[in-house]
């Protein structure tokens, strides 16, 4: 199994490199499928040895091979995070889900990994540009919908109750954020947040969506207060909420059931 997880880690690094390209080209408008990778500073086309994830950054000392300008730390960070998350997803899937069919467990792991990819893009892009791109969130929702229908109908992986649970969890989370937007007249939240909330509910289901929302607001409040205390932000400054929602989603995905179980035990 060690070899399997090593392969998954390398796959994650490679996918992370692709996610960096998607994040950059979403802003520039370039195609991330049909155009060669290039240095964002000097625009020099990159060859295969320039595209070795993580290792190339270390070998070149964090600089472009051609213009010798600094490469953003975002690139190795996203690659490493994706590799670690891929391994964590498959460990979690094999350890937490009682599925006798190994092939189905693998398929489930790949679905979760794909969902994590969407979340990584949203995390970084919203952090940099203060917007959750429709070009990412809509395909994420569509991919989850296709997954639930296909795996539920053809593989009996989900019951009708579980599928409805996911749908209504998404709708409930989205409605919650829409209510905040209406109450604040758009001052507290952007329209991207309800869309992301719908995907979160669709991905996590109930009650894990409650864990995700709790930690998103809790962590967001702590960091927001910290930024104000250290005078990095003013009280009315705009802070992207997408990264907190993504963080809450990951916490709920990996530890949601444990958190809920321990919380309920306090009252039993």
Secondary structure, DSSP 8 states (H G I E B T S, - for coil): -HHHHHHHHHHHHHHHHHHHHHHHHHHH---SSSS--B-TTT--B--GGG--TTHHHHHTTTB-TTT--B--HHHHHHHHHHHHHHHHHHHHHHHH---S-HHHHHHHHHHHHHHHHHHHHHHHHHHHHS---HHHHHHHHHHHHHHHHHHHHHS--S-HHHHHHHHHHHHHHHHHHHHHHHHHTTSS--HHHHHHHHHHHHHH-TTHHHHHHHHHHHHHHHHHHHHHHTTSS-TT-----HHHHHHHHHHHHHHHHHHHHHHHHTT-
